[in-house]
């Protein structure tokens, strides 16, 4: 049935409520062992067609008393029954384990890594996993007494802390006449950082340190760290490329490097009031871009949000703290 007609089916609301009720009864777990209790099997469209064909062959064989017809009918029926047993055994005995997902930025796919393992001496073929209802399957084979990993794409709609969606594992192996599947509700959650503003303005001017002298200079790297003339052997990451572009444009050709030994003279505060934007989500997007820019430049910085302040620091831990605060504010 087409999706447009299915949405207006008179039983569609009842079907959705029953489906949600069944999913709510599933336990929340990051490790799922598959057994007869949580593995289901039904014929596919090809399986129903095969059953109809076998019925026609049986009727024709009885009507015309064809011994070879009986042989063909029961041979195909036996193959279908054997295929049903093999298909069910592909999932039965598997263990599914969800690796804790890493934080991602909004607008990007958050890959979910699932490990499939078992202890039996026969390999498992054509195991497919997907977000329940998405239809985008990731396929894998599991070696005998071994394990393998599968990555499932998941695109959260917005920033924040999201529960990992319900997952489905299925197989049609070997004949495609039966579908064996299971439904799994992981307990893990994934943190989605805000999407950074694509073309954010430069970092805001620095604030003088407490008890220090002098005033904040104009925007740019010189506000937070000293600069000096380029010396042979300086790492490229210390070159002030903005100043270098201006020097090359003027024809002077002089380069500047950041002086890592000179102490930072001003404090960099990423304040939501300094973004110059009225929309709250646009403010968060700009602050996210500033956090990434300050981290890329190796600066110490702090973050000020409504009702929350993160002290001055630097490095990956400070980047993670600020991005988490922006995602959850």
C-alpha positions as CSV (number, residue, x, y, z in Angstrom):
1,X,0.0,0.0,0.0
2,X,1.4,3.5,-0.9
3,X,2.6,5.6,2.0
4,X,0.0,8.3,1.2
5,X,-2.9,5.9,1.4
6,X,-1.5,4.1,4.4
7,X,-1.4,7.4,6.3
8,X,-5.2,7.9,5.8
9,X,-6.1,4.3,6.5
10,X,-8.9,4.2,9.1
11,X,-6.9,1.8,11.2
12,X,-3.7,3.7,11.0
13,X,-4.0,5.6,14.4
14,X,-4.9,2.3,16.2
15,X,-1.9,0.6,14.5
16,X,0.5,3.3,15.6
17,X,-0.8,3.1,19.2
18,X,-0.4,-0.6,19.3
19,X,3.1,-0.3,17.7
20,X,4.2,2.3,20.3
21,X,2.8,0.1,23.1
22,X,4.7,-2.9,22.0
23,X,8.0,-0.8,21.7
24,X,7.4,0.6,25.2
25,X,7.3,-2.9,26.6
26,X,10.8,-3.7,25.3
27,X,13.6,-3.4,27.9
28,X,16.3,-0.7,27.7
29,X,19.7,-2.4,27.3
30,X,22.9,-1.8,25.5
31,X,23.6,-5.5,25.2
32,X,21.0,-7.8,23.7
33,X,21.2,-11.6,23.5
34,X,18.9,-13.1,20.8
35,X,16.9,-16.2,21.6
36,X,13.5,-17.7,20.7
37,X,11.9,-15.1,23.1
38,X,12.9,-12.0,21.1
39,X,13.4,-13.3,17.5
40,X,10.4,-13.3,15.2
41,X,9.8,-14.9,11.8
42,X,7.2,-14.5,9.0
43,X,7.1,-15.3,5.3
44,X,8.1,-12.6,2.9
45,X,6.2,-11.8,-0.3
46,X,8.3,-14.3,-2.2
47,X,7.5,-16.8,0.6
48,X,3.8,-16.4,0.2
49,X,4.2,-16.8,-3.6
50,X,6.2,-19.9,-3.1
51,X,3.4,-21.3,-0.8
52,X,0.8,-20.5,-3.5
53,X,3.0,-22.2,-6.2
54,X,3.4,-25.3,-4.0
55,X,-0.4,-25.4,-3.5
56,X,-1.0,-25.3,-7.3
57,X,1.6,-28.0,-7.8
58,X,0.0,-30.2,-5.2
59,X,-3.5,-29.8,-6.7
60,X,-2.2,-30.4,-10.2
61,X,-0.3,-33.5,-9.1
62,X,-3.4,-34.9,-7.3
63,X,-5.7,-34.1,-10.3
64,X,-3.4,-35.7,-12.9
65,X,-1.8,-38.3,-10.7
66,X,1.7,-37.1,-11.5
67,X,4.3,-38.9,-9.4
68,X,7.0,-36.5,-10.6
69,X,4.7,-33.7,-9.6
70,X,4.5,-35.1,-6.1
71,X,8.3,-35.4,-6.0
72,X,8.8,-31.8,-7.1
73,X,6.2,-30.4,-4.7
74,X,7.5,-32.2,-1.6
75,X,11.1,-31.5,-2.7
76,X,10.4,-27.7,-2.9
77,X,8.4,-27.8,0.3
78,X,11.2,-29.6,2.2
79,X,13.7,-27.0,0.9
80,X,11.4,-24.2,2.1
81,X,11.2,-25.7,5.6
82,X,14.9,-26.2,5.7
83,X,15.4,-22.6,4.6
84,X,13.1,-21.5,7.4
85,X,15.2,-23.3,10.0
86,X,18.5,-22.0,8.6
87,X,17.0,-18.4,8.4
88,X,15.9,-18.5,12.0
89,X,19.2,-19.8,13.2
90,X,21.1,-16.8,11.6
91,X,19.9,-14.5,14.4
92,X,19.3,-16.9,17.2
93,X,22.3,-17.0,19.5
94,X,23.8,-13.6,18.4
95,X,24.8,-11.0,20.9
96,X,24.3,-7.3,20.0
97,X,26.3,-4.7,21.9
98,X,26.1,-1.0,21.3
99,X,29.4,0.9,21.8
100,X,28.9,4.2,23.6
101,X,28.4,6.8,20.9
102,X,30.7,9.9,20.7
103,X,29.2,13.4,20.7
104,X,28.5,14.9,17.3
105,X,27.6,18.2,15.8
106,X,24.0,18.9,14.7
107,X,23.5,18.4,11.0
108,X,26.0,15.6,10.9
109,X,25.4,11.9,11.0
110,X,26.0,10.3,14.4
111,X,27.3,6.8,13.6
112,X,26.2,4.1,16.0
113,X,28.6,1.2,16.2
114,X,27.1,-2.2,17.0
115,X,29.2,-5.3,17.7
116,X,27.8,-8.6,16.7
117,X,29.3,-11.8,18.2
118,X,28.5,-15.4,18.9
119,X,30.2,-18.6,20.1
120,X,28.8,-21.2,17.6
121,X,30.9,-22.9,15.0
122,X,28.9,-21.8,12.0
123,X,29.2,-18.4,10.5
124,X,26.2,-16.0,10.2
125,X,25.4,-14.5,6.9
126,X,23.6,-11.4,5.6
127,X,22.8,-9.8,9.0
128,X,21.2,-6.3,8.4
129,X,20.8,-3.6,11.0
130,X,19.1,-0.2,10.8
131,X,17.2,2.4,12.8
132,X,13.7,1.0,13.2
133,X,11.5,2.2,10.3
134,X,14.3,4.0,8.4
135,X,14.9,1.3,5.7
136,X,18.6,2.2,5.5
137,X,20.3,-1.2,6.2
138,X,23.9,-1.9,7.0
139,X,24.9,-5.5,6.2
140,X,27.5,-7.7,7.7
141,X,28.6,-11.4,8.0
142,X,29.7,-12.7,11.4
143,X,32.5,-15.3,11.3
144,X,32.3,-18.6,13.2
145,X,33.0,-18.1,16.9
146,X,33.9,-14.5,16.2
147,X,32.6,-10.9,16.0
148,X,32.2,-8.0,13.7
149,X,31.2,-4.4,13.9
150,X,28.5,-2.5,12.0
151,X,28.0,1.2,11.8
152,X,24.4,2.6,11.5
153,X,23.7,6.1,10.4
154,X,21.6,8.3,12.8
155,X,20.9,12.0,12.2
156,X,19.4,13.7,15.3
157,X,17.1,16.6,14.4
158,X,18.5,19.1,16.9
159,X,21.1,19.8,19.5
160,X,20.9,18.3,23.0
161,X,20.9,14.9,24.7
162,X,19.1,12.2,22.6
163,X,18.3,8.7,23.4
164,X,19.6,6.2,20.8
165,X,16.6,5.3,18.6
166,X,15.1,1.8,18.5
167,X,17.1,-0.5,16.2
168,X,16.1,-3.5,14.1
169,X,18.2,-6.5,13.0
170,X,17.0,-8.9,10.3
171,X,18.1,-11.5,7.8
172,X,16.5,-13.1,4.7
173,X,19.2,-15.7,4.3
174,X,19.3,-18.2,2.6
175,X,16.3,-18.2,0.2
176,X,14.6,-14.9,0.9
177,X,11.3,-16.7,1.5
178,X,11.3,-15.9,5.3
179,X,12.1,-12.7,7.2
180,X,13.6,-13.1,10.7
181,X,14.0,-10.0,12.7
182,X,14.3,-8.5,16.2
183,X,13.6,-5.1,17.7
184,X,16.1,-3.5,20.2
185,X,15.9,-0.5,22.4
186,X,19.4,0.6,23.5
187,X,19.7,2.5,26.8
188,X,22.6,4.7,25.7
189,X,22.2,8.4,24.9
190,X,24.1,10.6,22.4
191,X,25.0,14.2,22.9
192,X,24.6,16.5,19.9
193,X,26.6,19.7,19.9
194,X,25.1,22.8,18.2
195,X,26.1,23.4,14.6
196,X,28.8,26.1,14.4
197,X,28.0,29.3,12.4
198,X,29.5,28.7,8.9
199,X,31.1,32.2,8.6
200,X,31.4,33.5,12.1
201,X,33.1,36.9,12.8
202,X,36.4,37.1,14.5
203,X,36.8,36.4,18.2
204,X,35.6,39.2,20.5
205,X,38.1,41.6,22.1
206,X,39.8,40.4,25.2
207,X,39.2,41.8,28.7
208,X,42.2,42.9,30.8
209,X,43.3,40.5,33.4
210,X,42.2,41.3,37.0
211,X,44.8,43.7,38.5
212,X,46.6,44.1,35.1
213,X,47.3,47.3,33.3
214,X,46.6,48.4,29.8
215,X,43.4,48.2,27.8
216,X,42.0,45.6,25.4
217,X,43.3,46.0,21.9
218,X,41.3,45.6,18.7
219,X,40.0,42.2,17.7
220,X,42.6,39.6,16.6
221,X,45.3,37.3,17.9
222,X,47.3,40.2,19.4
223,X,44.6,40.7,22.0
224,X,45.4,37.4,23.7
225,X,49.0,36.4,22.9
226,X,52.0,38.4,21.9
227,X,53.5,38.3,18.4
228,X,57.0,38.7,17.1
229,X,58.8,38.5,13.8
230,X,59.0,35.1,12.1
231,X,62.2,33.1,12.8
232,X,63.5,30.3,10.7
233,X,62.3,27.0,12.2
234,X,59.1,28.4,13.8
235,X,56.2,25.8,13.4
236,X,53.6,26.8,10.8
237,X,50.9,26.6,13.4
238,X,52.5,29.7,15.2
239,X,52.4,31.9,12.1
240,X,49.7,34.6,12.2
241,X,48.3,33.9,8.8
242,X,45.9,36.8,8.8
243,X,48.8,39.2,9.3
244,X,50.8,37.3,6.8
245,X,48.0,37.8,4.1
246,X,48.0,41.5,4.9
247,X,51.8,41.7,4.6
248,X,51.8,39.8,1.3
249,X,49.1,42.1,0.0
250,X,51.1,45.2,0.9
251,X,54.2,43.7,-0.6
252,X,56.3,43.8,2.5
253,X,56.6,40.0,2.8
254,X,57.2,40.1,6.5
255,X,55.7,37.3,8.6
256,X,54.7,37.3,12.3
257,X,54.7,34.4,14.7
258,X,52.9,34.0,18.0
259,X,55.3,34.2,21.0
260,X,54.4,31.2,23.1
261,X,56.7,32.4,25.9
262,X,54.9,35.7,26.3
263,X,52.1,35.4,28.8
264,X,48.6,36.1,27.7
265,X,47.8,39.7,28.6
266,X,44.0,39.6,28.2
267,X,41.3,37.2,29.1
268,X,39.1,35.9,26.3
269,X,35.4,35.6,27.4
270,X,32.9,34.2,25.0
271,X,29.8,35.9,26.2
272,X,26.3,35.4,24.8
273,X,25.7,39.1,25.1
274,X,28.6,39.9,22.8
275,X,27.3,37.9,19.8
276,X,25.1,40.8,18.6
277,X,22.3,38.4,17.7
278,X,18.7,38.3,19.0
279,X,17.8,34.7,18.1
280,X,18.9,32.3,20.9
281,X,19.8,29.5,18.6
282,X,21.8,31.9,16.4
283,X,23.7,33.0,19.5
284,X,24.5,29.4,20.4
285,X,25.7,28.7,16.9
286,X,28.0,31.7,16.9
287,X,29.4,30.8,20.4
288,X,30.1,27.3,19.2
289,X,32.1,28.7,16.2
290,X,34.0,30.9,18.6
291,X,34.8,28.0,20.9
292,X,36.1,25.9,18.0
293,X,38.2,28.9,16.8
294,X,39.7,29.6,20.2
295,X,40.5,26.0,20.7
296,X,42.1,25.8,17.2
297,X,44.3,28.8,18.1
298,X,45.4,27.2,21.4
299,X,44.0,30.1,23.5
300,X,42.7,30.1,27.1
301,X,39.0,31.2,27.1
302,X,35.9,31.2,29.3
303,X,32.2,30.9,28.4
304,X,29.3,32.9,29.8
305,X,25.8,31.7,29.3
306,X,22.5,32.8,31.0
307,X,22.9,31.5,34.6
308,X,26.1,29.7,33.9
309,X,29.8,30.6,33.6
310,X,32.7,28.3,32.7
311,X,36.1,29.5,34.0
312,X,39.1,30.3,31.9
313,X,41.0,27.2,30.7
314,X,42.2,25.6,27.5
315,X,42.7,22.3,25.8
316,X,40.4,19.4,24.8
317,X,38.8,19.3,28.3
318,X,37.7,23.0,28.1
319,X,36.5,22.5,24.6
320,X,34.3,19.6,25.7
321,X,33.0,21.4,28.7
322,X,31.9,24.4,26.7
323,X,30.4,22.4,23.9
324,X,28.4,20.3,26.4
325,X,27.2,23.5,28.1
326,X,26.1,25.0,24.7
327,X,24.3,21.7,23.7
328,X,22.3,21.5,27.0
329,X,21.6,25.2,27.7
